[in-house]
Amino acid sequence: MSTIDVLLWLCRWLTDGAAMWLWGSSLFVLALLPAALRQDFWQQQASWNRHAARVLLLATLSALPLHSAILGDGWADSWQAASLLTVVSDSGIGHAWCWQMVAALALWLVTKGAGSRHSLPVTAGLSAALLASLSLSGHAAMQQGWQGLAHRGNDWLHLLSCAAWLGALPLVLQLLRQPAPALQPALPGILRRFSTTGHAVVFLVFATGLINWYLINGSLLPDSLSAYATLLGVKLLLVAGMTVLALYNRYHLVPRMPQGLPCLRRAVCLQIACCLLALTLLAVLGTLDPHQTSWLG
């Protein structure tokens, strides 16, 4: 493990987190809020969306010299124009980075003009496209033919389902802490729809995650106790914990609103913390060799 690896993990964490926030929050507003209240609520999130888009753009820009350093001879190749151009033009990582950069730049421009009534669906579409570009590199890109296409498609669905949950939770917490007066009558229905939809989302997270592991490993059982398999096991435990917590929220706390509101706030905070940890593991897992037995690489 080197400083370059750690910085790349940080870039991946910021990129994944910002893209998932933009997709999950826009999907939450589009799918779960009453139509008459969507635009006003989305406008309230405009500053957060702009911050997320800036982080996304800067993290994407920073990733290219780090990739160049890893593929080349270290920091000496991180800022040389010839090395950067070689990565962009001659590697799958570089091609995927170009698509990520286009989507990140478009999202930055859209969030700058967040007053447009079209910014909500456009943000949802562009963030979904950016998540698709993330599946063009990493383990899914190592396979060719129909299996490679299936792996990329499944990886994209995995990212979309993870983002639908992670990106929506901060908005749920906001509604629980200080709902706008216009949203208060609709709050119980919004929470029920979110919790019920969460069943399908969590199922997709589990199913697509297991399919990804099978496509990478060729079996659902690890052939060795590699760093990748260990961290993946930790991630699965986190998702299982979040699933139990979500079921507790839906069937115990939500029906007891408003008496259960303080407990529900704490439960959502705990879910957000688990999601951030799972996002960290996702950033690291994407750079590890699944069959490397040594933790030191």
C-alpha positions as CSV (number, residue, x, y, z in Angstrom):
1,M,0.0,0.0,0.0
2,S,1.4,3.4,-1.0
3,T,0.4,7.0,-0.6
4,I,-0.8,7.0,-4.2
5,D,-3.1,4.0,-3.5
6,V,-4.6,5.8,-0.5
7,L,-5.2,9.0,-2.4
8,L,-6.9,7.0,-5.2
9,W,-9.1,5.3,-2.7
10,L,-10.0,8.8,-1.4
11,C,-10.8,10.0,-4.9
12,R,-13.0,6.9,-5.6
13,W,-14.8,7.4,-2.2
14,L,-15.5,11.1,-3.1
15,T,-16.5,10.2,-6.7
16,D,-18.8,7.4,-5.6
17,G,-20.3,9.3,-2.7
18,A,-21.1,12.5,-4.7
19,A,-22.5,10.5,-7.7
20,M,-24.6,8.4,-5.4
21,W,-25.9,11.5,-3.5
22,L,-27.0,13.1,-6.8
23,W,-28.7,10.0,-8.1
24,G,-30.3,8.9,-4.8
25,S,-31.6,12.3,-3.8
26,S,-33.0,13.1,-7.2
27,L,-34.7,9.7,-7.4
28,F,-36.1,10.1,-3.9
29,V,-37.7,13.5,-4.9
30,L,-39.0,12.2,-8.3
31,A,-40.4,8.9,-7.0
32,L,-41.6,9.5,-3.5
33,L,-42.5,13.2,-3.0
34,P,-45.9,14.5,-4.1
35,A,-45.6,16.2,-7.6
36,A,-46.8,19.6,-6.3
37,L,-44.0,19.7,-3.7
38,R,-41.0,18.3,-5.7
39,Q,-39.7,21.5,-7.3
40,D,-39.7,23.5,-4.1
41,F,-38.0,20.7,-2.1
42,W,-35.4,20.2,-4.9
43,Q,-34.6,23.9,-4.8
44,Q,-33.9,23.6,-1.1
45,Q,-31.2,21.0,-1.9
46,A,-29.6,23.2,-4.6
47,S,-26.5,24.3,-2.6
48,W,-25.8,20.7,-1.5
49,N,-26.1,19.5,-5.1
50,R,-23.6,22.2,-6.2
51,H,-21.2,21.1,-3.6
52,A,-21.5,17.5,-4.6
53,A,-21.0,18.3,-8.3
54,R,-17.8,20.3,-7.4
55,V,-16.5,17.5,-5.3
56,L,-17.3,15.1,-8.1
57,L,-15.5,17.2,-10.7
58,L,-12.4,17.7,-8.6
59,A,-12.2,14.1,-7.5
60,T,-12.5,12.9,-11.2
61,L,-9.8,15.4,-12.3
62,S,-7.5,14.3,-9.5
63,A,-7.9,10.6,-10.3
64,L,-6.2,10.8,-13.7
65,P,-2.6,11.8,-12.4
66,L,-3.0,9.1,-9.8
67,H,-3.8,6.4,-12.4
68,S,-0.9,7.7,-14.4
69,A,1.4,7.4,-11.4
70,I,0.2,3.8,-10.7
71,L,0.5,2.7,-14.3
72,G,3.9,4.5,-14.8
73,D,6.9,5.0,-12.6
74,G,5.3,6.7,-9.6
75,W,4.9,10.4,-8.9
76,A,7.3,11.3,-11.8
77,D,4.6,10.2,-14.3
78,S,1.7,11.8,-12.5
79,W,1.9,15.2,-14.1
80,Q,3.8,14.6,-17.4
81,A,1.6,15.4,-20.3
82,A,2.9,12.5,-22.4
83,S,2.1,10.0,-19.5
84,L,-1.4,11.4,-19.0
85,L,-2.2,11.3,-22.7
86,T,-1.0,7.7,-22.9
87,V,-3.3,6.7,-20.0
88,V,-6.3,8.5,-21.6
89,S,-5.7,7.2,-25.1
90,D,-4.3,3.7,-24.6
91,S,-5.9,2.2,-21.5
92,G,-9.4,1.1,-20.5
93,I,-9.0,3.1,-17.3
94,G,-8.4,6.2,-19.4
95,H,-11.3,5.6,-21.7
96,A,-13.6,5.2,-18.7
97,W,-12.2,8.3,-17.1
98,C,-13.1,10.3,-20.2
99,W,-16.7,9.3,-19.9
100,Q,-16.7,10.0,-16.2
101,M,-15.2,13.5,-16.9
102,V,-17.9,14.3,-19.4
103,A,-20.7,13.3,-17.0
104,A,-19.0,15.1,-14.1
105,L,-18.7,18.3,-16.1
106,A,-22.3,18.1,-17.3
107,L,-23.5,17.6,-13.8
108,W,-21.5,20.6,-12.6
109,L,-23.1,22.8,-15.3
110,V,-26.6,21.5,-14.5
111,T,-26.3,22.1,-10.8
112,K,-25.0,25.7,-11.5
113,G,-28.4,26.3,-13.2
114,A,-30.4,24.5,-10.6
115,G,-33.3,27.0,-11.0
116,S,-34.5,25.3,-14.2
117,R,-37.5,23.1,-13.8
118,H,-35.7,20.5,-15.9
119,S,-32.7,20.3,-13.5
120,L,-34.3,17.5,-11.4
121,P,-34.8,14.9,-14.2
122,V,-31.6,16.0,-15.9
123,T,-29.6,15.5,-12.7
124,A,-31.1,12.0,-12.3
125,G,-30.2,11.0,-15.8
126,L,-26.7,12.4,-15.8
127,S,-25.9,10.9,-12.4
128,A,-27.2,7.5,-13.6
129,A,-24.9,7.8,-16.6
130,L,-21.9,8.7,-14.4
131,L,-22.6,5.6,-12.3
132,A,-22.7,3.6,-15.6
133,S,-19.3,5.0,-16.5
134,L,-17.8,3.7,-13.2
135,S,-18.6,0.2,-14.3
136,L,-16.4,0.6,-17.4
137,S,-13.3,0.1,-15.3
138,G,-12.3,-2.2,-12.5
139,H,-13.1,-5.9,-12.3
140,A,-16.0,-5.8,-14.8
141,A,-13.7,-4.4,-17.5
142,M,-11.4,-7.4,-17.2
143,Q,-13.9,-9.7,-18.9
144,Q,-14.8,-9.7,-22.6
145,G,-17.8,-10.7,-24.7
146,W,-21.3,-11.4,-23.3
147,Q,-19.9,-12.1,-19.8
148,G,-18.1,-8.7,-19.7
149,L,-21.3,-7.0,-20.8
150,A,-23.4,-8.8,-18.2
151,H,-20.8,-8.0,-15.6
152,R,-20.8,-4.3,-16.5
153,G,-24.6,-4.2,-16.5
154,N,-24.9,-6.0,-13.2
155,D,-22.2,-3.7,-11.7
156,W,-24.2,-0.6,-12.9
157,L,-27.4,-2.0,-11.3
158,H,-25.5,-2.6,-8.1
159,L,-24.3,1.0,-8.0
160,L,-27.8,2.3,-8.9
161,S,-29.4,0.3,-6.1
162,C,-26.8,1.2,-3.5
163,A,-27.1,4.9,-4.5
164,A,-30.9,4.8,-4.4
165,W,-30.6,3.9,-0.7
166,L,-27.5,5.9,0.3
167,G,-28.4,9.1,-1.5
168,A,-31.9,9.2,-0.1
169,L,-31.1,8.7,3.6
170,P,-29.8,12.3,4.2
171,L,-33.1,13.6,2.8
172,V,-35.1,11.3,5.0
173,L,-33.1,12.5,8.0
174,Q,-33.8,16.1,7.0
175,L,-37.5,15.5,6.8
176,L,-37.5,13.8,10.2
177,R,-35.6,16.7,11.8
178,Q,-37.2,19.7,10.2
179,P,-39.9,19.0,7.7
180,A,-41.2,21.9,5.7
181,P,-44.8,22.9,6.7
182,A,-46.1,21.9,3.3
183,L,-44.5,18.4,3.7
184,Q,-45.7,17.6,7.2
185,P,-49.1,16.1,6.2
186,A,-47.4,13.9,3.6
187,L,-44.5,12.8,5.8
188,P,-46.0,9.5,7.1
189,G,-46.9,8.4,3.5
190,I,-43.4,9.4,2.3
191,L,-41.8,7.3,5.0
192,R,-44.0,4.3,4.3
193,R,-43.3,4.5,0.6
194,F,-39.5,4.9,1.2
195,S,-39.4,1.9,3.6
196,T,-41.5,-0.3,1.4
197,T,-39.4,0.6,-1.7
198,G,-36.3,-0.1,0.4
199,H,-37.2,-3.8,0.4
200,A,-36.7,-4.0,-3.3
201,V,-33.6,-1.8,-3.2
202,V,-31.9,-3.9,-0.5
203,F,-32.8,-7.1,-2.4
204,L,-31.1,-5.6,-5.5
205,V,-28.0,-4.6,-3.5
206,F,-27.7,-8.2,-2.1
207,A,-28.5,-10.0,-5.4
208,T,-26.3,-7.9,-7.7
209,G,-23.4,-7.9,-5.1
210,L,-23.5,-11.7,-5.0
211,I,-23.7,-11.9,-8.8
212,N,-20.7,-9.6,-9.1
213,W,-18.7,-11.8,-6.7
214,Y,-19.7,-14.9,-8.7
215,L,-18.6,-13.3,-12.0
216,I,-15.3,-12.3,-10.4
217,N,-14.5,-15.4,-8.5
218,G,-16.3,-18.1,-10.4
219,S,-17.9,-19.3,-7.2
220,L,-19.9,-17.9,-4.3
221,L,-17.3,-19.4,-1.9
222,P,-13.9,-17.7,-1.7
223,D,-10.9,-19.9,-2.8
224,S,-8.7,-18.2,-0.3
225,L,-8.8,-15.7,2.6
226,S,-7.7,-12.8,0.5
227,A,-8.0,-9.1,1.5
228,Y,-10.7,-8.7,-1.1
229,A,-12.8,-11.6,0.2
230,T,-12.3,-10.4,3.8
231,L,-13.4,-6.8,3.1
232,L,-16.3,-8.1,1.0
233,G,-17.4,-10.2,3.9
234,V,-17.4,-7.1,6.1
235,K,-19.4,-5.2,3.5
236,L,-22.0,-7.9,3.4
237,L,-22.3,-7.9,7.2
238,L,-22.8,-4.1,7.0
239,V,-25.5,-4.5,4.4
240,A,-27.2,-7.2,6.5
241,G,-27.1,-4.9,9.5
242,M,-28.6,-2.1,7.5
243,T,-31.3,-4.4,6.3
244,V,-32.3,-5.5,9.8
245,L,-32.4,-1.8,10.9
246,A,-34.5,-0.9,7.9
247,L,-37.0,-3.6,8.7
248,Y,-37.1,-2.4,12.3
249,N,-37.8,1.1,11.1
250,R,-40.5,0.1,8.7
251,Y,-42.5,-2.3,10.9
252,H,-41.8,-1.0,14.4
253,L,-41.0,2.8,14.4
254,V,-42.9,4.2,11.3
255,P,-46.3,2.8,12.5
256,R,-45.6,4.5,15.9
257,M,-45.1,8.0,14.5
258,P,-44.8,10.6,15.9
259,Q,-44.0,8.9,19.2
260,G,-41.2,6.9,17.5
261,L,-39.7,9.9,15.8
262,P,-36.6,10.3,18.1
263,C,-35.7,6.6,17.7
264,L,-36.3,6.8,14.0
265,R,-33.9,9.8,13.7
266,R,-31.2,7.8,15.5
267,A,-31.8,4.7,13.4
268,V,-31.4,6.7,10.2
269,C,-28.2,8.3,11.5
270,L,-26.8,4.8,12.2
271,Q,-27.8,3.7,8.7
272,I,-26.0,6.7,7.2
273,A,-22.8,5.9,9.2
274,C,-23.0,2.2,8.0
275,C,-23.5,3.4,4.4
276,L,-20.4,5.7,4.6
277,L,-18.4,2.8,5.9
278,A,-19.7,0.5,3.1
279,L,-18.8,3.2,0.6
280,T,-15.3,3.2,1.9
281,L,-15.0,-0.5,1.4
282,L,-16.5,-0.2,-2.1
283,A,-13.7,2.3,-3.0
284,V,-11.0,0.0,-1.7
285,L,-12.5,-3.2,-3.2
286,G,-12.5,-1.7,-6.7
287,T,-8.7,-1.5,-6.7
288,L,-7.8,-4.9,-5.1
289,D,-6.9,-8.1,-6.8
290,P,-9.6,-10.6,-5.7
291,H,-7.1,-13.4,-5.8
292,Q,-4.2,-11.7,-4.1
293,T,-3.6,-13.5,-0.8
294,S,-1.2,-10.9,0.7
295,W,-2.7,-7.8,2.4
296,L,0.3,-5.9,1.3
297,G,-0.2,-6.4,-2.4
